[in-house]
């Protein structure tokens, strides 16, 4: 009887679950390939700045201004990159693929 009650409980619990809802892509979504290039450039820049400037205040100031240059280089705004990043980050498998491709590119370089 106890197992029947547990079975019914889990049946009701899981029948009410609708799953994770993924948001619609933003209108100005950056393509996956462009996302890989921009994120790779940001990661390289962050690594260089982190090694060069040990003071956190200086790091954040330079990181902020330098990241603007990366967005401009690729033709995006910070807001557009952020919206696209959040969209891709909602899918863990997709983000893993993006970071794997970045790691592959960096290994080849």
Buried (B, 14 or more C-beta within 10 A) or exposed (E): EEEEEEEEEEEEEEEEEEEEEEEEEBEEBBEEEBBBBBBBBBBBBBEEBEEEBEEEEEBEEBBEEBBEEBBEEBEBEEEBBEBBBEBBEBEEEBBEBBBEBBEEEEEEE
